[in-house]
Amino acid sequence: MQVTPWKVELESFSDKTYSKLAKQFGVKLIDEELLERIKKHTKDLHFMLTRRVFFAHRDLDWVIAKYEQKEKFFLYTGRAPSGPVHLGHLMPWLLTKWLQDKFDVELWFQFPDEEKFLFKKELTLKDTEKWTYENMLDVVALGFKKGKTHFLIDTKHAGIMYKHAVRVSKRITFSTAKAVFGFTHETNIGAIFYTAMQAVPAFLPSVLKGKNIPCLIPLGLDQDPHFRVARDVLPKLGYYKPAIMHCKFLPALTGQSKMSASNAVTAIYTTDSPEEVERKIMKHAFSGGQPTVEEHRKKGGNPDIDVSFQWLYMMFEPDNKKISEIYHAYKTGAMLTSELKHYLIDKVNAFLKKHQKAREKARKIVHKYILEVD
């Protein structure tokens, strides 16, 4: 297995695999006791928590303890713009919105538009500028609170970020960067410095407010290395370590890797038409069914490896009773693969219809989310 900020290769998308990764990364699994503590403040729990789509953490219990001591935290997440937003990108943002609503906290959303430019030879800064705007529309469309959601664009907000990134970078040796990120002598120096910029939003609100504020970062497990480094450095600068909630990966349609924006065949974008969604799922979604209808009716399918079921379980069917019915029907052969796929298609298209309308409306208000610089 290989999980880095730029490459993800897994044995499978099973709980066993994620348990291995938790040990490998040195993170704690989110347990029932921690969920109950969260529920005391939120009154209910998002299905991504109860189903362990968000499955691990670093110091989430500490953040909740601080909250119980009347010390509010802020949220931080982001998106490195290099192409269109796909459904896998939305998954951690949806829980981030739920956390913002339930705890009534601020969100700092970073668009590190220099990252992909530094790591992808074919990308220009003009490309990343275009995708930053397009990606911002998707974030606004999810309904994050105006006034409590602040967009940080690295090249635009370098003036407010750079001094603090330099403070971070002075504490990171090249040997650490090589060990954590696998850099070589061929790596450009911008890529080596970048992780210092990614650390800044984890303590920038503390700098601006003149007091330490806990930070909680919901993210995909592949982004954890950046913040392992940040967690080592920030206490040396006098700030709290950021806490982290780790999200599983939404499988690509083929089921062989996590979804990637660079592969239009195995990803569904937020701008895809209903026809594109149907075509992609029907043609490419990996099936846990049997080779023939007769065999499937007799032996049943395997929902645990079926991508359509995984997407429903992780993102598109919040109703626990319904997801249980689907699981049983598919496993016993009462539901065919084609029926399961059509159920998913309807769910995805209903979601995207609403999202795309909100995305168009976002064009008029997106500027209100961008942090104003004096």
Residue, then its C-alpha position, 0 to 999 in steps of 0.5 A: m500500500q502507498v498513501t501520500p498526498w499525491k498517490v494512493e494505492l490500497e489493497s482494498f477499501s475494506d475496514k481491515t485495510y483502513s485499520k492497517l492504515a490507522k496503525q501505519f499512520g499512528v492515528k486513533l480510531i474514532d470509537e463509540e465513546l468519542l461519538e457519544r461525547i460529540k452527540k452531547h453537543t450536536k444532539d444527533l450524529h452525521f451518518m458519515l460518523t456512525r458509519r465510520v466514513f470518518f474513521a480516525h483522528r488525532d486529538l479530536d477528543w482534546v478539541i471536544a474537551k476544549y469545547e466543553q471548557k467553553e473554548k471554541f475551535f475553528l475548522y480548516t480544510g481545503r482544495a488544491p485546484s488542478g481540475p474540476v471537483h468530483l464527488g470524492h472531494l465533496m465527501p469531507w466538505l459535507l461533514t465539515k459543513w455539518l460540523q460548522d452548523k452544529f458547533d457554529v464555528e468559523l471555517w478557514f478554507q485554503f485554496p493552495d493554487e501553487e501546489k499543483f503548479l509546483f507538482k504537475k509539469e503541465l499546469t500553468l498558474k493561469d490554469t490553477e487560477k481558472w480552477t480556483y474560481e471553479n472550485m470555489l463555486d462548488v464549496v459555496a454551493l454546499g451552503f457554508k455560512k457567509g461571514k464565518t467561512h473564509f477563503l484563503i488563496d495562497t497566491k492572493h493572500a501570500g502577504i498575510m501568510y508568507k511571514h508565518a510560513v517562513r517561521v514554520s519552514k525554519r523549523i523543518t529540515f530537508s531530511t524531515a521533508k525527504a523522509v515524510f514526502g519522499f522528495t529527491h534531488e530532482t524535486n523543485i525547491g517550491a515543492i519542498f517549501y510548500t508544506a510550510m504554506q499548508a501549515v499556516p491556516a492551522f494557526l493563522p486565526s490564532v495569530l489574527k485574534g492574538k490568542n490560541i484557538p484550537c483547530l480541527i481539520p477534516l481531511g482525507l487520510d492522504q493529506d495527513p503527512h502535511f499536518r504531522v509535520a505541522r503538529d511537530v512544528l506549531p508547539k515550538l512556535g507557541y501554538y496548539k497542535p491542529a487536531i485532525m479527523h480522517c476520512k476514507f476514500l470514495p472509490a473510483l468507479t472501477g474500484q481500483s483506486k480512490m477517485s481522481a479528478s484527472n481520470a474522467v472515466t472513473a470520476i463523476y464531476t459536479t458539473d456532469s449531466p444526468e446522461e453522463v452520470e448514467r453512462k459512467i455508472m452503468k458502464h464503469a461502476f465495479s460490480g459485486g454481482q454474479p456473471t448472469v442474472e440466474e447465478h445472481r438470483k441464486k447466489g446473491g451479490n457482494p455489496d462489500i466490494d460493489v462500488s455502487f453500494q459503497w457510494l450509497y453507504m458512504m455518501f448518498e443514502p443516509d437512511n440506515k433502514k434503507i441502506s440495510e434493506i439494499y444490502h440484504a436485497y443485493k446479498t440475497g440476489a433479490m436486487l440485481t446489479s442493474e437495479l442497484k446502479h439505477y438506484l445510485i444514478d437517481k440519488v447522484n442525479a438528484f444531488l447534482k441537480k440541486h448542487q448545480k443550481a446552487r453552483e450557478k447562484a454562487r457566481k454572484i456571491v463567491h467574492k463575499y467568501i474570499l478573505e479581505v486583505d487590508 
